[in-house]
Amino acid sequence: MDQEQRTYSRVAARLKALARRCDSSDGPPLFRTAPRRDGSSLAARLSASTLPEGLVEFLVEMDAKLDQILAGQRQDLLRQDFPLDLDVHEVSGAGVRFSSAEPLVEGQPMEVVIVLTQFPLRLASALGRVRGEEDGLHRFEFTYIREHDLESIVQFVFQEQREEIRNRKWG
């Protein structure tokens, strides 16, 4: 069976990530994220009620803020499961380039959790393998990534590319 060859754009980044060593890079991952909610389903349900529009907007915003607070409190537990600190220097839909104070060996299976944005907190996780070191940076190739995590990473890359284009145009 032929495997589809994918190519992804990559961007330079300064992101933090947490990682753990694994026995296998095939899954299932320890870390799970839910697809992002935009509040539209809650807003639709509340709008169908007899509540005033201002109150509906307030409740939707409050729900989003509570989600952020709860996510922030869970970060301490995340560090227990993912003890390795990584500094991500480049990101794409196929993997990342990173530095780490911990010694890593080529082929080492790992699971990484990348902090794409701190506010609102957006995380993406993937399983993969360390693939060599060049210029002091390790390459990490994704071997298993959930669709919504891949979508979050690709959206991040596009957002960074748009910002880079704007900066070149206006800067």
Residue frames relative to the residue before (quaternion, step in Angstrom):
aa qw qx qy qz dx dy dz
M 1.0000 0.0000 0.0000 0.0000 0.00 0.00 0.00
D 0.3791 -0.7319 0.5214 0.2206 3.56 -0.78 1.01
Q 0.2966 -0.7406 0.5750 0.1816 3.54 -0.96 0.88
E 0.4911 -0.6622 0.4876 0.2873 3.53 -1.01 0.86
Q 0.2864 -0.7366 0.5865 0.1770 3.57 -0.93 0.90
R 0.0854 -0.7976 0.5966 0.0257 3.57 -0.71 1.04
T 0.1069 -0.7552 0.6401 0.0919 3.51 -1.15 0.61
Y 0.1303 -0.7920 0.5955 0.0334 3.51 -0.99 0.88
S 0.4822 -0.6092 0.5380 0.3269 3.51 -1.20 0.59
R 0.1299 -0.7783 0.6067 0.0965 3.54 -1.17 0.52
V 0.1596 -0.7809 0.5999 0.0698 3.50 -1.20 0.61
A 0.5170 -0.5849 0.5189 0.3483 3.50 -1.27 0.51
A 0.0172 0.8032 -0.5926 0.0585 3.56 -0.98 0.79
R 0.1971 -0.7151 0.6482 0.1719 3.51 -1.36 0.23
L 0.1985 0.7929 -0.5355 0.2123 3.52 0.22 1.34
K 0.3619 -0.6794 0.5867 0.2516 3.52 -1.27 0.43
A 0.0111 -0.7759 0.6307 0.0087 3.52 -1.20 0.56
L 0.2549 -0.7175 0.6244 0.1743 3.51 -1.30 0.43
A 0.0608 -0.8131 0.5789 0.0070 3.56 -1.07 0.66
R 0.1177 -0.7451 0.6476 0.1076 3.48 -1.38 0.27
R 0.4687 -0.6398 0.5252 0.3084 3.53 -1.16 0.61
C 0.1634 -0.7901 0.5876 0.0614 3.58 -1.06 0.80
D 0.5343 -0.5867 0.4921 0.3578 3.52 -1.34 0.16
S 0.7983 0.0864 -0.0009 0.5960 3.56 1.13 -0.73
S 0.3229 -0.7476 0.5437 0.2029 3.57 -1.14 0.56
D 0.5131 0.6795 -0.3896 0.3510 3.56 1.24 0.35
G 0.6079 -0.5849 0.3553 0.4025 3.60 1.17 -0.14
P 0.6083 -0.0695 -0.7689 -0.1839 1.55 -2.41 0.34
P 0.5375 -0.6368 0.4419 0.3320 3.58 -1.11 0.60
L 0.5379 -0.6100 0.4814 0.3269 3.54 -1.25 0.48
F 0.7260 0.4120 -0.2261 0.5021 3.57 0.97 -0.92
R 0.0512 -0.7888 0.6124 0.0095 3.55 -0.99 0.87
T 0.0957 -0.7540 0.6464 0.0674 3.52 -1.04 0.83
A 0.3835 -0.6736 0.5713 0.2697 3.50 -1.25 0.42
P 0.5799 -0.5465 0.4411 0.4129 3.58 -1.10 0.48
R 0.5759 -0.6098 0.4171 0.3502 3.56 -1.07 0.77
R 0.2558 -0.7275 0.6169 0.1573 3.50 -1.13 0.79
D 0.2678 -0.7715 0.5506 0.1729 3.54 -0.97 0.72
G 0.5597 -0.6304 0.3814 0.3794 3.56 1.23 0.09
S 0.4796 0.7009 -0.4348 0.2994 3.60 1.23 -0.16
S 0.6463 0.5075 -0.3501 0.4497 3.62 0.98 -0.68
L 0.6360 0.4977 -0.3247 0.4922 3.58 1.02 -0.74
A 0.6490 0.5197 -0.3131 0.4590 3.57 0.94 -0.90
A 0.6512 0.5143 -0.3214 0.4563 3.59 0.96 -0.83
R 0.6606 0.4982 -0.3134 0.4660 3.59 0.94 -0.86
L 0.6881 0.4737 -0.2906 0.4666 3.58 0.92 -0.88
S 0.6311 0.5381 -0.3360 0.4463 3.60 1.04 -0.72
A 0.6294 0.5354 -0.3301 0.4563 3.56 1.14 -0.64
S 0.6066 0.5355 -0.3598 0.4646 3.58 1.24 -0.30
T 0.5928 -0.5803 0.4210 0.3668 3.55 -1.24 -0.08
L 0.3739 0.7403 -0.4838 0.2794 3.59 1.20 0.35
P 0.5474 -0.6024 0.4585 0.3567 3.60 -1.09 0.61
E 0.6334 -0.5786 0.3694 0.3571 3.59 -1.12 0.75
G 0.6409 0.5341 -0.3217 0.4477 3.61 0.98 -0.81
L 0.6536 0.5009 -0.3070 0.4772 3.58 1.02 -0.79
V 0.6141 0.5402 -0.3428 0.4622 3.61 1.04 -0.75
E 0.6615 0.4994 -0.3049 0.4692 3.60 0.89 -0.93
F 0.6402 0.5286 -0.3176 0.4580 3.58 0.96 -0.86
L 0.6879 0.4865 -0.2883 0.4550 3.60 0.86 -0.94
V 0.6321 0.5167 -0.3336 0.4714 3.60 1.01 -0.74
E 0.6665 0.4868 -0.3035 0.4761 3.62 0.93 -0.85
M 0.6345 0.5293 -0.3228 0.4617 3.58 1.00 -0.81
D 0.6284 0.5348 -0.3265 0.4609 3.59 1.01 -0.81
A 0.6641 0.4983 -0.3007 0.4694 3.58 0.94 -0.89
K 0.6615 0.5029 -0.3087 0.4628 3.60 0.96 -0.82
L 0.6359 0.5155 -0.3303 0.4698 3.60 0.99 -0.74
D 0.6076 0.5406 -0.3494 0.4653 3.59 1.05 -0.73
Q 0.6646 0.5084 -0.3016 0.4570 3.59 0.96 -0.85
I 0.6438 0.5194 -0.3199 0.4620 3.57 0.97 -0.85
L 0.6706 0.4910 -0.2960 0.4708 3.58 0.90 -0.90
A 0.6362 0.5224 -0.3304 0.4617 3.59 1.00 -0.77
G 0.6472 0.5248 -0.3169 0.4531 3.59 0.98 -0.80
Q 0.6619 0.5040 -0.3071 0.4621 3.57 1.01 -0.76
R 0.6491 0.5277 -0.3189 0.4456 3.59 1.12 -0.54
Q 0.5073 0.6822 -0.4214 0.3156 3.62 1.17 -0.31
D 0.5967 0.5532 -0.3736 0.4454 3.62 1.06 -0.57
L 0.6564 0.4920 -0.3085 0.4816 3.59 0.99 -0.78
L 0.6070 0.5623 -0.3464 0.4420 3.57 1.06 -0.72
R 0.6509 0.5244 -0.3153 0.4494 3.58 0.95 -0.84
Q 0.6055 0.5538 -0.3628 0.4416 3.61 1.07 -0.61
D 0.7266 0.4254 -0.2404 0.4830 3.59 0.95 -0.86
F 0.7726 0.2507 -0.1152 0.5718 3.58 1.16 -0.65
P 0.0729 -0.8804 0.4681 0.0208 3.61 0.35 1.25
L 0.6414 0.5400 -0.3348 0.4299 3.63 1.16 -0.37
D 0.2600 -0.7491 0.5912 0.1475 3.58 -0.93 0.96
L 0.0653 -0.7854 0.6154 0.0122 3.55 -0.95 0.95
D 0.2169 -0.7188 0.6418 0.1560 3.53 -1.23 0.62
V 0.2188 -0.7963 0.5553 0.0987 3.56 -0.41 1.25
H 0.1815 -0.8082 0.5574 0.0568 3.57 -0.80 1.11
E 0.7847 0.0732 -0.0261 0.6150 3.58 1.23 -0.45
V 0.0473 -0.8123 0.5813 -0.0083 3.57 -0.94 0.86
S 0.0666 0.7555 -0.6502 0.0447 3.53 -1.20 0.71
G 0.6648 -0.5008 0.3702 0.4125 3.55 -1.29 0.04
A 0.6713 0.4931 -0.2941 0.4686 3.59 1.26 -0.21
G 0.7824 -0.2237 0.1644 0.5575 3.57 1.20 -0.41
V 0.3901 -0.6958 0.5502 0.2469 3.53 -1.33 -0.23
R 0.2571 -0.6770 0.6507 0.2283 3.51 -1.40 0.23
F 0.0406 0.8265 -0.5516 0.1050 3.55 -0.78 1.03
S 0.2830 -0.6960 0.6197 0.2270 3.49 -1.39 0.18
S 0.0413 -0.7882 0.6140 -0.0073 3.51 -1.22 0.60
A 0.4707 -0.6600 0.5070 0.2930 3.55 -1.10 0.70
E 0.6265 0.5370 -0.3240 0.4628 3.58 1.21 -0.50
P 0.4386 -0.6693 0.5161 0.3055 3.61 -0.98 0.71
L 0.0720 -0.7913 0.6071 0.0079 3.56 -0.93 0.95
V 0.2899 -0.7571 0.5612 0.1665 3.56 -1.12 0.66
E 0.5951 -0.5694 0.4313 0.3683 3.55 -1.15 0.66
G 0.7889 0.2903 -0.2443 0.4834 3.54 -0.98 0.92
Q 0.4413 0.7030 -0.4513 0.3277 3.59 1.29 -0.13
P 0.2989 -0.7385 0.5691 0.2036 3.63 -0.71 1.00
M 0.0375 0.7913 -0.6072 0.0614 3.55 -0.97 0.91
E 0.2492 -0.6870 0.6471 0.2171 3.47 -1.42 0.18
V 0.1090 -0.7988 0.5903 0.0385 3.57 -0.86 0.98
V 0.1524 -0.7242 0.6642 0.1052 3.51 -1.29 0.61
I 0.1580 -0.8130 0.5590 0.0391 3.55 -0.49 1.26
V 0.3021 -0.7212 0.5956 0.1841 3.56 -0.96 0.92
L 0.2078 -0.8145 0.5337 0.0921 3.58 -0.17 1.30
T 0.7698 -0.0649 0.0382 0.6339 3.57 1.04 -0.80
Q 0.4192 -0.7182 0.4995 0.2430 3.54 -1.10 0.69
F 0.7973 0.0143 -0.0293 0.6027 3.58 1.13 -0.56
P 0.4311 -0.3518 -0.7886 0.2618 1.52 -0.93 2.23
L 0.5889 -0.5969 0.4176 0.3500 3.55 -1.12 0.71
R 0.0542 0.7740 -0.6261 0.0766 3.55 -0.75 1.15
L 0.0551 -0.7998 0.5970 -0.0297 3.52 -0.67 1.19
A 0.0535 -0.7592 0.6464 0.0542 3.54 -1.23 0.52
S 0.1272 -0.8072 0.5735 0.0586 3.55 -0.97 0.81
A 0.0079 0.7829 -0.6218 0.0177 3.53 -1.26 0.50
L 0.3269 -0.6773 0.6172 0.2313 3.50 -1.31 0.44
G 0.1984 0.7904 -0.5643 0.1320 3.56 -1.08 0.60
R 0.4550 -0.6597 0.5285 0.2801 3.50 -1.35 -0.34
V 0.4863 -0.6115 0.5392 0.3143 3.51 -1.22 0.66
R 0.0723 -0.8132 0.5775 -0.0083 3.57 -0.81 1.06
G 0.8422 -0.2318 0.0985 0.4768 3.52 0.17 1.29
E 0.2841 -0.7268 0.6052 0.1572 3.49 -1.42 0.15
E 0.0447 0.7840 -0.6147 0.0741 3.53 -0.96 0.95
D 0.8398 0.0177 -0.0639 0.5388 3.58 -0.80 1.02
G 0.6984 -0.4819 0.2638 0.4587 3.59 1.05 0.75
L 0.6544 0.4765 -0.3157 0.4950 3.58 1.30 0.09
H 0.3437 -0.7113 0.5783 0.2038 3.53 -1.03 0.87
R 0.2944 -0.6989 0.6118 0.2249 3.56 -1.22 0.50
F 0.1045 -0.7689 0.6291 0.0464 3.55 -1.05 0.82
E 0.1565 -0.8059 0.5694 0.0434 3.55 -0.56 1.22
F 0.4003 -0.7133 0.5231 0.2395 3.57 -0.78 1.05
T 0.1129 -0.7797 0.6117 0.0709 3.56 -1.01 0.86
Y 0.7794 0.0591 -0.0535 0.6215 3.58 1.24 -0.41
I 0.1574 0.7678 -0.6040 0.1447 3.55 -0.71 1.11
R 0.4523 -0.6786 0.5064 0.2801 3.54 -0.92 0.90
E 0.6480 -0.5648 0.3564 0.3662 3.54 -1.14 0.71
H 0.7027 0.4572 -0.2982 0.4564 3.62 0.83 -0.88
D 0.6069 0.5247 -0.3625 0.4743 3.63 1.14 -0.48
L 0.6368 0.5121 -0.3182 0.4806 3.58 1.01 -0.83
E 0.6426 0.5215 -0.3203 0.4610 3.58 0.96 -0.84
S 0.6419 0.5201 -0.3246 0.4605 3.61 0.99 -0.79
I 0.6567 0.5019 -0.3068 0.4719 3.59 0.98 -0.84
V 0.6647 0.4959 -0.3067 0.4671 3.60 0.89 -0.91
Q 0.6327 0.5160 -0.3287 0.4748 3.61 1.00 -0.77
F 0.6270 0.5285 -0.3316 0.4664 3.59 1.02 -0.78
V 0.6539 0.5133 -0.3117 0.4603 3.59 0.91 -0.94
F 0.6659 0.4941 -0.3090 0.4658 3.61 0.88 -0.90
Q 0.6339 0.5294 -0.3280 0.4587 3.58 0.97 -0.84
E 0.6686 0.4904 -0.3001 0.4715 3.61 0.93 -0.87
Q 0.6442 0.5145 -0.3267 0.4620 3.59 1.01 -0.76
R 0.6345 0.5196 -0.3290 0.4681 3.60 0.99 -0.80
E 0.6598 0.5058 -0.3082 0.4624 3.57 0.94 -0.87
E 0.6359 0.5273 -0.3219 0.4626 3.59 1.01 -0.80
I 0.6462 0.5084 -0.3131 0.4753 3.60 0.99 -0.83
R 0.6482 0.5100 -0.3188 0.4670 3.59 0.93 -0.86
N 0.6609 0.5090 -0.3130 0.4541 3.59 0.92 -0.88
R 0.6508 0.4966 -0.3224 0.4753 3.60 0.99 -0.74
K 0.6716 0.5111 -0.2960 0.4474 3.57 0.98 -0.86
W 0.7994 0.2977 -0.1338 0.5044 3.59 0.85 -0.97
G 0.6903 0.5428 -0.2808 0.3873 3.59 1.17 -0.40
